[in-house]
């Protein structure tokens, strides 16, 4: 039996993950053609590389189909509930940083905090006849954050991409999305609420609590942790 | 017998008891339009209800409770007065606790009657208590009408009262508002900056989105007006806190409420209702001397209740009441499209009742 390690299958996140492990003596590479999603591992025995979409890694970890996985903590918290019954964090990798924030138009000069947003949501509903729309793909994280902060009279509308554009297109009044530098928010005339930081995410090595951890897998894990920590 | 069959048999027994008490049996659809529930409960209901997509009817939810469809049915076609009973499953997603069931049986008893709301409160409490049988359960009561009357009577602006009323079911935010209105939380730097903005606004940022500049200006005017309202006095905050902290037997609570009403005369009517309800419960044979009251009861879980509230809990199952209920006059107004009627009701959860009965043996 081998320990299955799930890694993002594409782009910068895959390359940075490969580099991060290479620095620690674990060689990860795609095998076969560049387009084939098969991988190989050097430098440690008993580890099998599984290339997956980053968004599916939380689910695969929770189901125990992979033992270890690399993905952003934002996706883990959004997709698994309660996340820490299924996975534990082994190492933060220091890249893929993204902050999940709540942003409103710059022209809302009367809004700086969640208190303001809550008051505006009440007035907006009274005036327009529907609940203030917040566009996001992080439904669970946003809902929990707003519930914990006592914000009412809003609705979440789904947006899987180009979320910063929805306000201008008048399909939502505010957004909750991940940002690294804030450039895209600024370019779209949006500002982050001063207490609107919901979660700071980065690429993280995670361990499944539901996968089968026999004697062999545990000894491979011990060696693996020794190398990467 | 399997567990489910036992539960169904228990539900049938309870429903029969409710019918004997005068209720007419009703059924509701399992799929309910999501929009109605979302407008009523807010987005939080998505965390608790199963949502499904129908190509023709749009978003639907598996009924998270019976009250909403029963009220809708009554407001559409019901004759007055009416007593209803229903029996069936409600569906609740469990995101945090995998041990809680996501589908549970409920058997309910609801009274729509304008003649004597206080008698109806006592009737529902009694019918539910009787149907629970002779097992040992702790009863808890509350009265959200007293708290709302207190808020309405505060010596402050209507805007502040409305803000407090809007968050009466969210204790954390309610508390925060009290602190802000009393000056316990100092005004934030950003709020001070908002107050200094010159009106009408001349902005150097583009106007985007549906919320217009005039709406922003209207809010800034409200903020300026709000800044001129004197802080809520410590004494008044203490009175509200005192109401929320009450946790004693009904007679003791009544005497404390009489004291509070001296400083907060707006609750006098609500206290009279409370006193009359104690008598009505005593007339029905309840041991009111030992019946408990909690000033904050029903404020976190039961968002549509606005008067008398109650629950029955077993020692071994504190987290999950075997039966709960309360008055929801305002809900009939929201769902009644202009009409409204005083309404009160409650449900028994037969699975929990069975567990308690088995535990007692």
Interface residues (C-beta under 8 A of the other chain):
Chain A: X81 X82 X85 X105 X106 X107 X108 X109 X110 X112 X113 X115 X116 X118 X119 X120 X122 X123 X124 X127 X128 X131 X139 X140 X143 X144 X146 X147 X148 X149 X150 X152 X153 X154 X155 X156 X167 X168 X170 X173 X189 X194
Chain B: X38 X39 X42 X43 X44 X46 X47 X95 X96 X98 X163 X166 X167 X170 X172 X173 X174 X176 X180 X188 X190 X191 X193 X194 X197 X201 X203 X205 X206 X207 X208 X209 X210 X211 X213 X215 X216 X218 X219 X220 X223
